[in-house]
């Protein structure tokens, strides 16, 4: 495909859509095929499509083709629209037909829509509320930004710009969000005052914020970025809440968005109640989605383009050794904790049997020094795609919203910090907890975290009913004593002295090339397929019988399950997709040390 034609399609996608539908009117009833044809026309030029994540909406042309990477936060009621409709030219009285797919009904003053025409075709579409991926770390955002064109005043100025742009939400002051980066952990945050005088403390915002109605759709309190309404014409049934996708479609800006949007104020709270609908209250742009890509592992498509990818894949065991060496230093010489920390990072739920989530490995590191959480979380942010650290203070448990609840008066799903996408690393810092009393909300929030850890469920409150939504979130707990939450694996830190300066220096001064290798390594390992042959399975069963004979009180079915999970990730951590006798022995030794420390 020629570059010129791809530029035309990006600037005027409606023309291409009309051409496709005019050639075959039957496609009006099968719009998924329109998306496929449109995507094939673009060919290899997807990277030329401007992204809302990296550009201010005011610099993007209305009715142009844009991309948005985000998480489905809410699903609004389906709506009917005119897929094809009759119009009359007011000057000539000439009648003609227009396509209403991937756009809104024409508001041309020279034309009049004939809503009663027998030729009109009524179809249905669904609107999703999508937010920037919660907890997405800066290094991954920067990778996406470096592969996306930068637009200023409707002009593409760079296709591989490395500079960090202010995102749309920061520029529009849409919700008076703190000017903080996700690399700042909640426990590090100081009191910050926004431009309208609202105070943000530890990542939470004053209820008096004029953009509070918008903030309710953001799961995490310190998140920034423009949210979008995404109108789906096909494939919507394949999506569920918390799915992460790249949406490609036609950009429409609401009446609130103008060229001087940064000077425009949100309606006051009493005015919001008078507005007719959720979408009309908010400043978010709308994308009429033509096609989309579901992102199960956002980083996979990016790391394969890096110079280090091929070499890193060939030396996974070597990179693992470098990573364990660094972690052992950070953990004050405790190699056992370093091993379990790595195993935890690469763990995920790979099967659900009844209510049992197979593969998850929540980890509680006890005897953890106060003020070390930020150092470890800084490392986590540098190497994983998505993460969030939640200080487990009594105040946060009592006052923060943890689980989503539907507000039927405003027809929106009010989010909570546990509304996270698959693969997010949630770090709970119990070392900051002080004596206090939990109220009923605090008790419910603690219960919600417990359900997430044990069952990978988050309860969504729809007022008239409550629904448990499945998730896959890695939970790590730092605590001085045993955590108040039950974990799969509890391990005390054993070290003569944790040197904060040395640990901080080790994390902050990681060689950039080595750091990139760590990211590639973790991403590759988490996506490796693991297989147990019948021969190995039989050997493991026989070994379990022998261990039960020696001490049935220690080697229970639950204990053996944890051992098998440990062995699985031990093998994967070396880049092996199956288990051999040597790695099985290493896993048993590691598990024996864990049980010894836990007694």
ABEGO torsion letter per residue (X at the ends): XBAAAAAAAAABAAAAAAAAAAABAAAAABAAAAAAAAAAAAEAAAAABBBAAABBAAABBBGBBBBBBBBBABBBBBBBBBABBBBBBAAAGBBBBBBABGBBBBABAABBBBAABAABBBBBBBBBBBBBBBGBBAAAAAAAAAABBBBBGGBBABAABABBBBBAAAAAGAAGBBBBBAABBAAABBBBBBAAGBBBBGGBBBAABAAAAAAAABABAABBEBBBBBBBABGAAABBBGBBBBBBBBBBBBAABBAAAAABBBBBAAAAAABABAAAABABBBBBBABBBBBABAAAAAAAABAAAAAAAAAAAAAAAAAAAAAAAAAGGBAAAAAAAAAAAABBBABBBEABBBGBBBBBBBGBBBGAAAAAAAAAAAABABBBBBBBBAAAAAABBABBBBBAAAGBBBBBAABBBBGBBBBBBAAABBBEBBBAAAAAAAAAAAAAAAAGBBBBBAGABBBBBBBBBBBBBBBABBBABBBABBBBBBBABBBAAAAAAAAAABBAAAAAAAAAAAAAAAABBBBBBAAAAAAAAAAAAAAAAABAAABBAAAAAAAAAAAAAAAAAAGBABBBAAAAAAAAAAAAAAAAAAX
